[in-house]
């Protein structure tokens, strides 16, 4: 490249963000301050590990409730999430299996970039990453597959601290005599 900054064709003022093959992200609308995502150019739609998925109705709209474990290899921290149901799609996984999945729309933040993306909900228990970022969500990224955490790295201790600061355990009140 000859020193030119890459920009979005629809909005030339928006600069593209360089990401590695994995990054830390924030899903603020789902109250998930930190989740490690794998950038997956082979997947069309992003996918989030979810369990206990339940659809419910509010006047004129369908919503989905679900739980997630946002930190890899850690089931002690979980989040209860609610989002409006955007769609239901049949997704073909990398092993060729077809699965019907609920789709939500949510904001994702990676580094300085903040954008709304579609996310399918699925059980990713056996997978290494609890979230994949698919091609539909990559329009503002330049991917460097030789790098990781171009937008900042969290240590295990930092990621735990973020969740402990967000949700403090309830303290027992002493009974007054």
HELIX and SHEET records of a PDB file:
HELIX    1   1 UNK A   28  UNK A   30  5                                   3    
HELIX    2   2 UNK A  135  UNK A  137  5                                   3    
HELIX    3   3 UNK A  156  UNK A  166  1                                  11    
SHEET    1   A 2 UNK A  17  UNK A  19  0                                        
SHEET    2   A 2 UNK A 141  UNK A 143  1                                        
SHEET    1   B 9 UNK A  22  UNK A  27  0                                        
SHEET    2   B 9 UNK A  32  UNK A  39 -1                                        
SHEET    3   B 9 UNK A 131  UNK A 133  1                                        
SHEET    4   B 9 UNK A  46  UNK A  49 -1                                        
SHEET    5   B 9 UNK A 113  UNK A 122  1                                        
SHEET    6   B 9 UNK A  98  UNK A 110 -1                                        
SHEET    7   B 9 UNK A  79  UNK A  92 -1                                        
SHEET    8   B 9 UNK A  61  UNK A  68 -1                                        
SHEET    9   B 9 UNK A  51  UNK A  58 -1                                        
END                                                                             
